[in-house]
Amino acid sequence: MNGIYKDRAEILGEYIVDTGATVRAAGKKFGVSKSTVHKDVTERLRRRHPQLFLQVKQVLEKNKEERHIRGGLATRRKYKGE
């Protein structure tokens, strides 16, 4: 692989690390499904870029811990009519 080319898994991984984005948000940004993002950043990234994988894993764990908060806020906005 040359130094210029980046595969989708690496691009998604860097985006998630840089922004703290969720899998859904990254999928929406790059026009792929959340399943594709998850497969890229867990399976493919682990094999191709182990250091980046570890960084992404930390962000995904943080997002997983906070998801109940985001869900509650979304429900609140829904019923407040926002």
C-alpha positions as CSV (number, residue, x, y, z in Angstrom):
1,M,0.0,0.0,0.0
2,N,1.4,3.4,-0.9
3,G,1.6,6.3,1.6
4,I,-1.2,8.3,0.0
5,Y,-3.9,5.7,-0.2
6,K,-6.1,5.2,2.9
7,D,-8.7,2.5,3.1
8,R,-12.2,3.2,4.4
9,A,-11.6,1.5,7.7
10,E,-8.6,3.9,8.4
11,I,-10.6,7.0,7.3
12,L,-13.6,6.0,9.5
13,G,-11.2,5.2,12.4
14,E,-9.5,8.6,12.2
15,Y,-12.8,10.4,12.0
16,I,-14.2,8.6,15.1
17,V,-11.0,9.3,17.1
18,D,-10.8,13.0,16.0
19,T,-14.4,13.8,16.6
20,G,-15.6,11.3,19.1
21,A,-18.4,10.4,16.7
22,T,-20.8,7.5,17.2
23,V,-20.9,4.6,14.7
24,R,-24.2,6.0,13.5
25,A,-22.8,9.5,13.0
26,A,-19.8,8.3,11.2
27,G,-22.0,6.2,8.9
28,K,-24.2,9.2,8.1
29,K,-21.1,11.4,7.4
30,F,-19.6,8.9,5.0
31,G,-22.8,7.5,3.5
32,V,-22.4,3.9,4.7
33,S,-24.5,1.9,7.2
34,K,-23.7,1.7,10.9
35,S,-23.1,-2.0,10.4
36,T,-20.5,-1.3,7.8
37,V,-18.8,1.3,10.0
38,H,-18.8,-1.2,12.9
39,K,-17.3,-4.0,10.8
40,D,-14.7,-1.7,9.4
41,V,-13.5,-0.3,12.7
42,T,-13.6,-3.5,14.7
43,E,-12.6,-6.3,12.3
44,R,-10.7,-4.7,9.4
45,L,-9.0,-1.9,11.4
46,R,-7.8,-4.5,14.1
47,R,-5.9,-6.4,11.3
48,R,-4.6,-3.4,9.3
49,H,-4.0,-0.7,11.9
50,P,-3.8,-2.1,15.4
51,Q,-2.7,1.2,17.1
52,L,-5.6,3.1,15.5
53,F,-8.0,0.3,16.4
54,L,-7.1,0.7,20.1
55,Q,-7.9,4.4,20.0
56,V,-11.2,3.8,18.2
57,K,-12.0,1.1,20.8
58,Q,-11.7,3.6,23.6
59,V,-14.0,6.1,21.9
60,L,-16.6,3.4,21.1
61,E,-16.5,2.2,24.8
62,K,-17.0,5.8,26.0
63,N,-19.9,6.2,23.5
64,K,-21.4,2.9,24.8
65,E,-21.3,4.1,28.4
66,E,-23.0,7.4,27.4
67,R,-25.7,6.1,25.1
68,H,-28.4,5.9,27.8
69,I,-27.9,9.7,28.3
70,R,-28.2,10.5,24.6
71,G,-31.3,8.3,24.4
72,G,-32.9,10.1,27.3
73,L,-32.1,13.5,25.8
74,A,-33.6,12.4,22.5
75,T,-36.8,11.3,24.2
76,R,-37.0,14.5,26.1
77,R,-36.6,16.6,22.9
78,K,-39.3,14.4,21.2
79,Y,-41.9,15.1,23.8
80,K,-41.0,18.7,24.2
81,G,-41.6,19.2,20.5
82,E,-38.1,20.2,19.5
